[in-house]
Amino acid sequence: MSRYPLFAFAALPAAAVLAACGAMPTPSAFSQDALPDAVKVPAGHRVAMETVGIGDITYECRAKAGLPGDAEWVFVGPSAVLNDRAGKAVGRYYGPPATWEAADGSRLTGAQLATAPAGSGNLPYQLVKANPAIGSGAMSGVTHVQRVALAGGVAPAAGCSAATTGARQVVPYRADYVFWKAA
């Protein structure tokens, strides 16, 4: 029989696990380091909420201004569900005008400040200056919205001509929307 109580050995693996957890990196806050300068939120702000938008962008084939007989795809508006990082729906994004609405009913619109390329086939990065929120809740106090981590959403490559004006196409996309407040 050992002179050490059994519970002392049982505690060793738990202690080792706890020590290992202490050495694990903790999740970091959203970093703007990899973003183009044009779409970075100015200093003096903090992340209020991060969402993943999954939805569609609608485009319409319209005649090009000043070019009779020529047509192009024109942005009509977005429709997306905003999910938290765990995948739970926390709001929606729609327009026009571009509107971010939280599940609590608070919502905001904004004015685009800047865009930057986000890779072929993707909508551009975007920085929006938020208008004051309507209603109290998650959107209250938001000053900026960033669109990052983009996939898809660009206008169709072909199929728009003078003969097809008025036709609409819906294109799927995904984007993270990061909401910022003054620190």
N, C-alpha and C positions, 0 to 999 in steps of 0.2 A: 504494500500500500504506500502510495506517495505521501510525503509529508506536506505537500501543497494541496489545499482544498481544490476540488474539481471546478468550482465556480471561478476560481482565479484564471484557469486556462480558458474557460468559456468566454471570459471577458476579453481575452487577448484579441481574437478575431474582430470583435466589435470595435475595440480601440483602434486596431489597424485600419479598419474601414473608415472610421471617423477621422483619423489622421490623414488618410488619403483624400477624403472629401475636402479637408481644409486646404490641401495642396492643389485642388482642381481649380481651373480658372472660373471666375464668376462671369455670368453674361454681362457684356458691356453695353452701354447705351449706344444708340444709333450714331455712327460716325459719318461725317461728311467728307472725310479725307480723300476718298477716291472720286468724289464728284467734281465736275468742272466748276471753276470759280463762279461763273455766271449764275449758277443755280444754288449756291450755298446761302444758307440763312445767315444774316449778319450776326456778329457776336452780340452777346447779351440776351440770348434766347435759349430755351430748353425744350426738349421734346415733351409734348403733352400726351401724345397718342400716336401709335404706329398701327396702320391697317394694311391689309392686302385687298386690293380691289380686283374682282374677277367679274368680267362682263363683256359688253359689246360696244363698238362704236359704229354708228350708222352714217353712211355716206350717200349722197344723191348725185346723180349725173346731171350736170347743169351746163348750159351754154357758157363759154368763156366770154367775159366782158370784152368788147371791142374786137372780137375775132369771130365774125359770122361763120357759121358752119363748123366751128370747132367746139369741143366740149371737154369737161374735166370733172373728176370726182371732188365733191365739196363736203366738208365735215358738216354733219347735221347735229349730232349730239351723242353723249355717252349714256350708258345705263349699266351700273355695276353694283354688286353687293360689296360692302366693306366688311371684312372679317378681321378679328384680332389675330394675333400670332398663333393662337390655339385652334383657329378655324371657326370660331363662333361669330355669327353675324352680329355686327355692332352698329351698322348703319348702311347708307346707300349713297351713291354718287349718280347724278343725273343732270340733264340740261337740255336746252339752254334756258337760262344762263347756267353755267357750271355751278352746281350746288352740291355741297357735302352735308348730309343730314345724319345725325346720330340717332340711335334707337330711342333715346330719351326725348326726341322731337326738336332738339336744338339744331340749328342749321346755319350755314354761311355760304356766301358767294365771294368772289374775289376778282382781282384784276391781275392778269399775267404780267410778271416783271421780266422774266427771261426764260429762254429754252436753250438746250444744248443737245447735240446728237447723242443718241443712246444705242447706236448700232443699226445695221441694215435690217429693215423689216420691222423695226420697233418705233413706237411713238417717241418723241424726244423727251429728255429730262425736262422738268418744268418747275419754276418757282412762281408761286402766286402770293400776292399780298392780300390777306383776308380782309373783307369788310366786317364790321361788327356783327357778331352772331345775333340771330333772331331766336329768342327763347333762352332759358337758362339750362345749363347742362354741359355735356362734354365739349361742345364747340365754343362755349363762353370763354372769352379771352384769347382765342387763337389769333395769332398775328400773321402767320405764314403757313402755306401748304406746299410741300415738295412732292413731286411725282418722280419716283426712282424705281430701280429694279424692274425694268420694262420688258415685256414680251408681246410682240404683235401690235395690232391696232392700226396699222397704216392703211391708207386708201388702196383699193384694188389696183393691180398693175395694169389691167386692160379691161376692155369691155364697155368703155364710155365713149359714145360718139353722138353726133347730132341726131342720129336715128334713135338713140336710146335715152335721150334726155328725159328726166323725170323718174328713171329707174333708180331703185335704192338697193344698196348692199350693206349687210351687217357683217362686221369683222370682229372676231373675238380678240380680247386682249387681257393682259394681267399687268398690274402696276402696284407698287407700294405707295401709299399716301402717308406722309409723315406730317403731323400737325404740331406746330411750334407755338409757344407762348413766351412772353417776355419773362426773363429770369428774375 
